[in-house]
């Protein structure tokens, strides 16, 4: 999903403070009295807790949560989409799995062109062209083989129960049914499930069922991942995509059957005395989160505090620089050279940080030249807001942690359905214009390629090497901004994870505009931000994040008050 004026004017507070990084000590492991789950819906949180109560692992809980979200939050995520999974054991050994969707083999750089002209984002989303081969089930199966403790079939029970016995439409889902009717009701099945005979969305509180999805889940519980990528389900996906009423696409059964979730080396770096870990490309999330943090390391954010416009100005400036690099360099590293090591190089980020002036905005910025970079052109893609994403976190009694972001991209994805679930529109995360100044864009469309993602599931470890925070967010390109803001609030401002997530959002992509969350104290800081040189300050909604932190060996949950989210212990 989407995305007092108190000026601290002390010269001391504005002076750069260089904080040397402390290398984490080898951890001794953690054991907790109870496990915990945080997700965007209480029914999904309960599904995860059910696994923990039965002796399941954090991975079991995370998978059950993802499956339940397919039922109760269909506008945001599910088995028709993909995700990124980051996990670590009690000793802080991090693994990551890439379940990002792939383009059909027939896809090409001008995939989103019609009659020689590029489609708008709104034109490209509905129907088959935007659908990538879903990755969540392959991701879940790989993760379960390694870290699951319960039987695979047991993970599906809560989702099957919800789909067959019914769940109630929340006020939040009702709002999505209103504004996203074009996608939610794109197929007769979606129309029949969520809308009345008068064509209006069913009211909040209405109990609905999804027997087709229950059947699909029962089949997957029996057959495993092969039941998704072959046989009747694969035929249903291909049939929906190739015969779509709008933008039909030449996806094949081979495209579906050949999908593989991929192991990626985790991306880790040091922020102050903390170790921050997450996904490597095709995620642009962690490189961007880490750059935002590292570029701020020389400033005393603790002294400035969360009520200082200068603090938010510094965060915005760091975002501008990080997002400029994101736009130019990030893509699927299986297809293009991505200078990952250079993008998180401490010396390079120090040089970028040196551009930040505490007293004046940079305005429009350009990408830097990290070590190992090539001169890749930046193409202006249709990076419209992602309304369809969900994040969830699980930590079990053994101290194993999972942070997992799952998505169908826009609200209700492409609008197409197969087997009772919505299919994603992730391919619109590619740059629709494949070239700029005659050079190929890193994130251009190619057959079998995974589109760049903003998802940033993140684990943070303290100086003792033990888990401090597991966090992630939904909200398209604002995801790295939400995660970085929340990490700053926990580590620099001493807030709880819950209070950190609730902090207002500032979002500053590489363009000249700065976006502040409407109805928050940041809106009141607009005059101060303008006085610091931010000429174009606009308001926008906030985000949707979830987290679990560890304080003194105790788990504490955080769930975004902007959502229906709940964090709970078993």
C-alpha positions as CSV (number, residue, x, y, z in Angstrom):
1,X,0.0,0.0,0.0
2,X,0.9,3.5,-0.4
3,X,2.3,5.2,0.3
4,X,5.4,22.4,16.6
5,X,7.4,24.0,14.8
6,X,10.3,23.7,17.2
7,X,13.5,24.9,15.6
8,X,16.6,23.6,17.3
9,X,18.9,26.4,16.4
10,X,21.9,25.6,18.6
11,X,25.1,25.7,16.6
12,X,26.3,22.7,18.6
13,X,23.2,20.7,17.6
14,X,23.8,21.5,14.0
15,X,27.5,20.6,14.0
16,X,28.3,17.3,12.3
17,X,29.2,14.5,14.7
18,X,31.1,11.6,13.4
19,X,30.2,8.4,15.2
20,X,32.7,5.6,14.8
21,X,31.1,2.2,14.1
22,X,31.5,-0.5,16.7
23,X,31.8,-4.0,15.3
24,X,29.2,-6.3,16.7
25,X,30.4,-9.0,19.1
26,X,29.6,-12.6,18.4
27,X,26.1,-13.2,19.9
28,X,25.3,-15.9,22.4
29,X,21.8,-16.4,21.1
30,X,18.4,-15.5,22.4
31,X,15.5,-17.4,23.8
32,X,12.1,-15.8,24.5
33,X,9.3,-16.9,26.8
34,X,6.8,-16.4,24.0
35,X,6.9,-15.8,20.3
36,X,5.3,-12.9,18.5
37,X,3.7,-12.0,15.2
38,X,3.0,-8.5,13.8
39,X,0.9,-8.1,10.6
40,X,-1.5,-5.8,8.9
41,X,-4.6,-7.7,9.9
42,X,-5.5,-9.3,13.3
43,X,-6.8,-12.5,11.6
44,X,-3.5,-13.0,9.8
45,X,-1.6,-12.3,13.0
46,X,-3.7,-14.9,14.7
47,X,-2.9,-17.4,11.9
48,X,0.8,-16.9,12.6
49,X,0.3,-17.2,16.4
50,X,-1.6,-20.5,15.8
51,X,1.6,-22.0,14.3
52,X,3.8,-20.7,17.2
53,X,1.4,-22.2,19.8
54,X,1.7,-25.5,18.0
55,X,5.5,-25.4,18.3
56,X,6.1,-24.0,14.9
57,X,9.0,-21.8,13.8
58,X,9.0,-18.1,12.9
59,X,9.1,-19.3,9.3
60,X,6.0,-21.5,9.8
61,X,4.2,-18.5,11.4
62,X,5.3,-16.1,8.6
63,X,4.0,-18.4,5.9
64,X,0.7,-19.0,7.6
65,X,0.4,-15.2,8.0
66,X,1.1,-14.7,4.2
67,X,-1.6,-17.3,3.3
68,X,-4.2,-15.8,5.6
69,X,-3.5,-12.3,4.2
70,X,-4.3,-13.7,0.8
71,X,-7.9,-14.2,2.1
72,X,-8.5,-11.2,4.3
73,X,-6.4,-8.5,2.7
74,X,-6.7,-9.4,-1.1
75,X,-6.1,-5.8,-2.1
76,X,-2.6,-5.9,-0.8
77,X,-0.8,-9.3,-1.1
78,X,-1.2,-13.0,-1.5
79,X,-0.2,-16.1,-3.4
80,X,-0.9,-14.3,-6.7
81,X,2.1,-12.0,-6.0
82,X,5.6,-12.3,-4.8
83,X,7.8,-11.2,-1.9
84,X,11.1,-11.0,-0.1
85,X,11.9,-13.1,2.9
86,X,14.7,-12.3,5.4
87,X,15.4,-14.6,8.3
88,X,18.0,-15.1,10.9
89,X,18.7,-17.6,13.7
90,X,19.3,-16.7,17.3
91,X,22.9,-16.1,16.6
92,X,22.2,-13.6,13.9
93,X,23.1,-15.7,10.8
94,X,21.0,-14.0,8.1
95,X,19.5,-15.6,5.0
96,X,17.4,-14.1,2.3
97,X,15.1,-15.6,-0.4
98,X,13.9,-13.7,-3.5
99,X,10.3,-14.5,-4.4
100,X,9.9,-11.6,-6.8
101,X,7.8,-12.2,-9.9
102,X,9.3,-12.7,-13.3
103,X,8.4,-11.4,-16.7
104,X,7.3,-14.0,-19.3
105,X,10.0,-15.2,-21.7
106,X,8.3,-13.2,-24.5
107,X,8.6,-9.9,-22.7
108,X,10.8,-7.2,-24.3
109,X,11.9,-3.6,-23.6
110,X,8.8,-2.1,-25.3
111,X,6.4,-4.4,-23.6
112,X,4.3,-1.5,-22.5
113,X,4.1,0.3,-25.8
114,X,1.0,0.4,-28.0
115,X,0.9,2.0,-31.5
116,X,4.4,3.2,-30.9
117,X,3.6,5.1,-27.7
118,X,4.2,4.1,-24.1
119,X,1.1,3.3,-22.0
120,X,0.4,5.3,-18.9
121,X,0.6,3.5,-15.6
122,X,-3.2,3.5,-15.4
123,X,-3.5,2.0,-18.9
124,X,-0.9,-0.6,-18.2
125,X,-2.1,-2.1,-14.9
126,X,-5.4,-3.8,-15.8
127,X,-5.3,-7.2,-17.6
128,X,-2.5,-9.5,-18.6
129,X,0.5,-7.4,-19.7
130,X,1.2,-6.3,-16.1
131,X,1.2,-9.8,-14.6
132,X,4.4,-11.5,-13.6
133,X,4.8,-15.2,-12.7
134,X,3.9,-15.3,-9.0
135,X,6.7,-16.1,-6.5
136,X,5.2,-16.4,-3.0
137,X,4.4,-20.1,-3.0
138,X,7.9,-21.0,-4.4
139,X,9.4,-18.7,-1.8
140,X,7.3,-20.3,1.0
141,X,8.2,-23.8,0.0
142,X,11.9,-23.1,-0.1
143,X,11.8,-21.4,3.3
144,X,9.7,-24.2,4.8
145,X,12.1,-26.9,3.6
146,X,14.9,-25.2,5.5
147,X,13.3,-23.7,8.5
148,X,9.8,-25.1,9.0
149,X,9.0,-27.3,12.0
150,X,5.3,-28.1,11.3
151,X,4.0,-30.0,8.3
152,X,3.5,-28.0,5.2
153,X,-0.3,-28.8,5.2
154,X,-0.7,-27.4,8.7
155,X,0.3,-23.9,7.5
156,X,-2.7,-23.7,5.3
157,X,-5.4,-24.5,7.9
158,X,-6.1,-21.0,9.1
159,X,-6.4,-19.6,5.6
160,X,-8.6,-22.5,4.4
161,X,-10.8,-21.9,7.4
162,X,-11.1,-18.2,6.7
163,X,-11.8,-18.7,3.0
164,X,-14.4,-21.4,3.6
165,X,-16.2,-20.2,6.7
166,X,-15.9,-16.5,5.9
167,X,-14.4,-13.3,7.1
168,X,-15.8,-9.8,7.6
169,X,-15.0,-6.8,5.3
170,X,-13.2,-4.2,7.4
171,X,-13.8,-0.4,6.9
172,X,-10.3,-0.2,5.4
173,X,-11.0,-2.9,2.8
174,X,-14.3,-1.2,2.1
175,X,-12.5,2.0,1.2
176,X,-10.3,0.1,-1.2
177,X,-13.3,-1.5,-2.8
178,X,-14.6,2.0,-3.4
179,X,-11.6,3.6,-5.0
180,X,-10.3,0.5,-6.8
181,X,-13.5,-0.9,-8.2
182,X,-11.9,-1.0,-11.7
183,X,-9.5,-3.7,-10.4
184,X,-11.4,-5.3,-7.6
185,X,-14.4,-5.9,-9.9
186,X,-12.4,-6.5,-13.1
187,X,-13.6,-10.1,-13.3
188,X,-17.1,-11.5,-12.6
189,X,-15.6,-13.5,-9.6
190,X,-14.4,-10.3,-8.0
191,X,-17.6,-8.5,-8.7
192,X,-19.7,-11.3,-7.2
193,X,-17.5,-11.6,-4.1
194,X,-17.3,-7.9,-3.1
195,X,-20.2,-6.0,-4.7
196,X,-23.9,-6.1,-4.5
197,X,-26.6,-6.3,-7.2
198,X,-26.6,-2.5,-7.3
199,X,-22.9,-2.5,-8.2
200,X,-21.8,-0.9,-4.9
201,X,-19.2,-2.4,-2.6
202,X,-20.6,-4.5,0.2
203,X,-20.6,-2.6,3.5
204,X,-18.0,-3.0,6.2
205,X,-19.0,-5.8,8.5
206,X,-20.4,-8.0,5.7
207,X,-19.3,-11.6,6.0
208,X,-18.0,-13.1,2.7
209,X,-16.6,-16.4,1.7
210,X,-14.2,-17.5,-1.1
211,X,-14.8,-21.2,-1.8
212,X,-12.6,-21.1,-4.9
213,X,-9.6,-19.9,-2.9
214,X,-10.4,-22.5,-0.2
215,X,-10.1,-25.2,-2.9
216,X,-6.9,-23.8,-4.2
217,X,-5.4,-23.7,-0.7
218,X,-6.5,-27.3,0.0
219,X,-4.9,-28.4,-3.2
220,X,-1.6,-26.6,-2.4
221,X,-1.7,-28.1,1.1
222,X,-1.7,-31.6,-0.5
223,X,0.5,-31.1,-3.5
224,X,3.0,-28.5,-2.4
225,X,4.5,-25.9,-4.7
226,X,4.2,-28.1,-7.7
227,X,0.5,-27.8,-7.5
228,X,0.8,-24.0,-8.0
229,X,3.3,-24.1,-10.9
230,X,1.9,-27.0,-12.9
231,X,-1.5,-28.6,-13.6
232,X,-4.8,-26.9,-13.3
233,X,-3.6,-23.9,-11.3
234,X,-0.9,-23.0,-13.8
235,X,-3.4,-23.4,-16.7
236,X,-5.8,-21.0,-14.8
237,X,-3.0,-18.4,-14.5
238,X,-2.1,-18.6,-18.1
239,X,-5.7,-18.6,-19.2
240,X,-6.5,-15.5,-17.2
241,X,-3.5,-13.7,-18.6
242,X,-3.7,-14.7,-22.2
243,X,-7.5,-14.1,-22.6
244,X,-7.8,-11.0,-20.5
245,X,-10.4,-8.5,-21.7
246,X,-7.7,-5.8,-21.6
247,X,-4.0,-6.1,-22.4
248,X,-3.8,-9.9,-23.0
249,X,-0.2,-11.2,-22.7
250,X,1.6,-14.2,-24.1
251,X,2.4,-15.9,-20.8
252,X,3.0,-19.7,-21.2
253,X,2.8,-22.8,-19.1
254,X,6.6,-23.0,-19.4
255,X,6.9,-19.5,-18.0
256,X,5.0,-20.6,-14.9
257,X,6.6,-24.1,-14.5
258,X,10.1,-22.7,-14.8
259,X,9.7,-20.2,-11.9
260,X,12.3,-20.5,-9.2
261,X,12.6,-18.6,-5.9
262,X,16.3,-17.6,-5.5
263,X,18.7,-17.4,-2.7
264,X,20.4,-14.0,-2.5
265,X,23.4,-13.0,-0.4
266,X,22.1,-10.8,2.4
267,X,23.1,-7.1,2.3
268,X,24.5,-6.0,5.6
269,X,26.2,-2.8,6.7
270,X,27.0,-0.9,9.9
271,X,25.0,2.2,11.1
272,X,26.6,3.6,14.2
273,X,27.1,0.5,16.5
274,X,24.3,-1.4,14.8
275,X,24.3,-4.0,12.0
276,X,21.6,-3.5,9.5
277,X,20.7,-6.4,7.1
278,X,18.2,-6.9,4.3
279,X,17.6,-7.9,0.7
280,X,20.0,-7.4,-2.2
281,X,18.8,-6.6,-5.8
282,X,16.3,-6.9,-7.4
283,X,15.3,-5.1,-4.2
284,X,16.3,-1.5,-4.1
285,X,15.0,-1.2,-0.6
286,X,18.0,-2.1,1.5
287,X,20.6,-0.2,-0.5
288,X,18.4,2.8,-0.2
289,X,17.6,2.3,3.5
290,X,21.3,1.8,4.3
291,X,22.4,4.9,2.3
292,X,19.8,7.1,4.0
293,X,21.1,5.9,7.4
294,X,24.8,6.0,6.6
295,X,24.7,9.4,5.1
296,X,23.2,10.7,8.3
297,X,25.7,9.0,10.6
298,X,27.9,12.2,11.0
299,X,24.9,14.2,12.3
300,X,23.8,14.2,16.0
301,X,20.2,13.2,15.3
302,X,19.7,12.3,19.0
303,X,20.5,15.9,20.0
304,X,18.2,17.3,17.4
305,X,15.3,15.1,18.3
306,X,12.0,14.3,16.5
307,X,10.5,17.8,17.0
308,X,13.3,19.6,15.1
309,X,12.6,20.7,11.5
310,X,16.4,20.5,11.0
311,X,16.3,16.7,11.8
312,X,13.6,16.1,9.2
313,X,15.4,18.3,6.7
314,X,18.6,16.2,7.1
315,X,16.6,13.0,6.7
316,X,14.9,14.4,3.5
317,X,18.3,15.5,2.1
318,X,19.7,12.0,2.7
319,X,16.7,10.5,1.0
320,X,17.1,12.6,-2.1
321,X,20.7,11.4,-2.5
322,X,19.8,7.7,-1.9
323,X,16.8,7.7,-4.2
324,X,18.8,9.3,-7.0
325,X,21.3,6.4,-6.9
326,X,18.4,4.0,-6.6
327,X,16.7,5.3,-9.8
328,X,19.9,5.1,-11.8
329,X,21.6,1.9,-10.7
330,X,19.1,-0.6,-9.3
331,X,17.6,-3.5,-11.2
332,X,17.7,-7.3,-11.4
333,X,21.4,-8.2,-10.9
334,X,20.9,-11.3,-12.9
335,X,20.5,-9.1,-16.0
336,X,22.4,-5.9,-15.4
337,X,25.5,-4.9,-13.4
338,X,24.4,-3.3,-10.1
339,X,27.3,-1.8,-8.1
340,X,25.9,-3.1,-4.8
341,X,29.2,-3.0,-2.9
342,X,29.8,0.6,-4.2
343,X,26.3,1.8,-3.2
344,X,26.9,0.8,0.4
345,X,30.6,1.6,0.5
346,X,31.3,3.7,3.6
347,X,33.7,6.1,1.9
348,X,31.4,6.6,-1.0
349,X,28.4,7.3,1.3
350,X,30.6,9.7,3.3
351,X,31.3,11.7,0.1
352,X,27.5,11.8,-0.6
353,X,26.9,12.9,3.0
354,X,29.3,15.7,2.6
355,X,26.9,17.2,0.1
356,X,24.3,17.7,2.8
357,X,24.0,21.1,4.3
358,X,22.2,21.4,7.6
359,X,21.1,24.9,6.8
360,X,20.0,24.6,3.1
361,X,18.4,22.1,0.8
362,X,20.3,20.7,-2.2
363,X,17.1,21.0,-4.3
364,X,17.4,18.8,-7.4
365,X,20.1,16.2,-7.1
366,X,21.8,13.7,-9.4
367,X,23.1,10.2,-8.9
368,X,26.6,9.7,-7.8
369,X,29.4,7.4,-9.1
370,X,29.8,4.6,-6.6
371,X,32.8,2.3,-7.0
372,X,32.2,-0.3,-9.7
373,X,29.4,1.7,-11.4
374,X,28.9,1.8,-15.1
375,X,27.3,4.8,-16.9
376,X,23.8,3.5,-16.9
377,X,21.0,5.8,-18.2
378,X,18.1,6.5,-15.9
379,X,14.8,5.9,-17.7
380,X,11.6,7.6,-16.5
381,X,9.4,4.7,-15.7
382,X,5.7,4.7,-14.6
383,X,6.5,4.2,-11.0
384,X,3.0,4.9,-9.9
385,X,2.1,4.4,-6.2
386,X,2.0,0.8,-5.1
387,X,-1.3,0.3,-3.2
388,X,-1.0,-3.5,-2.9
389,X,1.7,-4.6,-0.4
390,X,1.8,-6.0,3.1
391,X,4.6,-6.6,5.6
392,X,4.7,-9.0,8.5
393,X,7.2,-10.1,11.1
394,X,7.5,-13.2,13.3
395,X,9.9,-14.1,16.1
396,X,9.7,-17.5,17.8
397,X,10.7,-18.7,21.3
398,X,14.0,-19.9,19.9
399,X,15.0,-16.4,18.8
400,X,14.6,-17.1,15.1
401,X,13.2,-14.1,13.3
402,X,11.5,-13.6,9.9
403,X,10.7,-10.3,8.2
404,X,8.7,-10.8,5.0
405,X,7.2,-8.3,2.6
406,X,4.5,-9.6,0.2
407,X,2.8,-7.8,-2.6
408,X,0.5,-7.8,-5.6
409,X,1.7,-4.2,-6.4
410,X,-1.5,-2.1,-7.0
411,X,-4.7,-2.5,-5.1
412,X,-6.1,-5.9,-6.2
413,X,-3.2,-6.2,-8.6
414,X,-4.0,-6.6,-12.2
415,X,-7.7,-7.2,-11.4
416,X,-7.4,-10.7,-12.9
417,X,-8.2,-13.7,-10.7
418,X,-7.2,-17.4,-10.9
419,X,-8.4,-20.0,-8.3
420,X,-9.9,-17.4,-6.1
421,X,-6.9,-15.1,-5.7
422,X,-5.8,-11.9,-7.5
423,X,-2.9,-11.9,-9.9
424,X,-0.3,-9.2,-9.5
425,X,0.6,-6.3,-11.7
426,X,4.3,-6.3,-10.7
427,X,5.6,-5.8,-14.2
428,X,4.6,-2.2,-14.0
429,X,7.5,-1.8,-11.6
430,X,9.8,-2.0,-14.6
431,X,10.8,1.2,-16.3
432,X,8.3,1.4,-19.1
433,X,10.6,3.6,-21.2
434,X,13.6,1.3,-21.8
435,X,16.2,3.9,-22.8
436,X,17.3,7.4,-22.0
437,X,19.8,9.2,-24.2
438,X,20.1,6.1,-26.3
439,X,21.3,3.9,-23.4
440,X,19.5,1.0,-21.8
441,X,17.9,1.5,-18.4
442,X,18.9,-0.9,-15.7
443,X,15.3,-1.6,-14.9
444,X,14.0,-2.1,-18.4
445,X,11.6,-5.0,-19.3
446,X,13.3,-8.2,-20.4
447,X,12.0,-11.8,-20.6
448,X,12.6,-13.8,-17.4
449,X,13.7,-10.6,-15.5
450,X,12.5,-9.5,-12.1
451,X,11.4,-5.9,-11.8
452,X,13.1,-3.6,-9.3
453,X,11.3,-3.5,-6.0
454,X,11.2,-1.0,-3.1
455,X,10.4,-3.6,-0.5
456,X,12.8,-3.5,2.4
457,X,12.4,-6.2,5.0
458,X,15.1,-5.4,7.5
459,X,16.8,-6.9,10.6
460,X,18.8,-4.7,12.9
461,X,21.4,-6.1,15.4
462,X,22.8,-4.4,18.5
463,X,26.4,-4.0,19.5
464,X,26.1,-7.3,21.4
465,X,25.2,-9.0,18.1
466,X,21.7,-9.8,19.2
467,X,18.5,-8.9,17.4
468,X,17.3,-5.4,18.2
469,X,14.6,-4.8,15.5
470,X,12.8,-6.7,12.7
471,X,10.9,-4.3,10.5
472,X,9.4,-3.6,7.0
473,X,6.7,-1.6,5.4
474,X,4.2,-1.3,2.5
475,X,3.8,1.8,0.3
476,X,5.7,1.5,-2.9
477,X,8.6,3.9,-3.3
478,X,8.0,5.2,0.2
479,X,9.0,1.9,1.7
480,X,12.7,2.7,2.2
481,X,11.7,6.1,3.6
482,X,9.3,4.5,6.1
483,X,11.9,1.9,7.2
484,X,14.7,4.4,7.5
485,X,12.6,6.8,9.5
486,X,11.5,4.1,11.9
487,X,15.0,2.8,12.4
488,X,16.2,6.4,13.2
489,X,13.3,6.8,15.7
490,X,14.2,3.6,17.5
491,X,18.0,3.9,17.5
492,X,18.6,7.6,17.6
493,X,15.5,8.9,19.3
494,X,15.0,6.1,21.7
495,X,11.4,5.3,20.8
496,X,9.6,2.0,21.0
497,X,9.0,0.3,17.7
498,X,5.3,1.1,18.0
499,X,6.0,4.8,18.5
500,X,8.6,4.8,15.8
501,X,6.2,3.4,13.2
502,X,3.6,5.9,14.3
503,X,6.0,8.8,13.6
504,X,4.9,10.9,10.6
505,X,6.4,10.2,7.2
506,X,8.7,12.4,5.2
507,X,9.4,11.3,1.7
508,X,12.0,13.0,-0.6
509,X,12.7,11.3,-3.8
510,X,15.4,12.6,-6.1
511,X,13.1,15.3,-7.6
512,X,12.6,18.8,-6.1
513,X,9.4,18.0,-4.1
514,X,9.3,16.9,-0.5
515,X,6.2,15.1,0.8
516,X,5.1,15.2,4.4
517,X,2.3,13.2,5.9
518,X,-0.9,15.1,6.1
519,X,-2.5,15.8,9.4
520,X,0.7,15.4,11.4
521,X,3.1,17.7,13.1
522,X,5.3,17.6,9.9
523,X,2.5,19.5,8.2
524,X,3.0,22.2,10.8
525,X,6.8,22.3,9.9
526,X,6.2,23.2,6.3
527,X,7.1,26.9,6.8
528,X,10.4,25.8,8.5
529,X,11.2,23.4,5.8
530,X,10.6,26.0,3.2
531,X,12.9,28.3,5.1
532,X,15.5,25.6,4.8
533,X,15.2,25.8,1.0
534,X,12.6,23.1,0.3
535,X,10.6,25.2,-2.2
536,X,8.0,22.5,-3.0
537,X,6.6,20.8,0.1
538,X,3.4,18.8,-0.4
539,X,1.2,16.6,1.8
540,X,0.3,12.9,1.2
541,X,-0.9,10.0,3.2
542,X,1.4,8.0,5.5
543,X,2.4,4.3,5.2
544,X,1.8,0.9,6.6
545,X,4.6,-0.7,8.6
546,X,5.0,-3.6,11.1
547,X,7.8,-4.5,13.5
548,X,9.0,-6.5,16.4
549,X,11.8,-5.3,18.7
550,X,13.8,-6.9,21.4
551,X,14.3,-4.9,24.6
552,X,16.1,-6.6,27.5
553,X,15.4,-10.0,26.0
554,X,11.7,-9.2,25.8
555,X,9.7,-9.1,22.5
556,X,7.7,-5.9,21.9
557,X,5.5,-5.5,18.8
558,X,4.7,-2.6,16.6
559,X,1.8,-2.3,14.2
560,X,1.0,0.8,12.2
561,X,-2.0,2.7,13.6
562,X,-2.8,3.8,10.0
563,X,-3.8,0.2,9.3
564,X,-5.8,-2.6,10.8
565,X,-2.5,-4.1,12.0
566,X,-2.0,-6.0,15.2
567,X,1.1,-7.3,17.0
568,X,0.5,-10.0,19.5
569,X,2.4,-12.7,21.5
570,X,1.3,-16.3,21.6
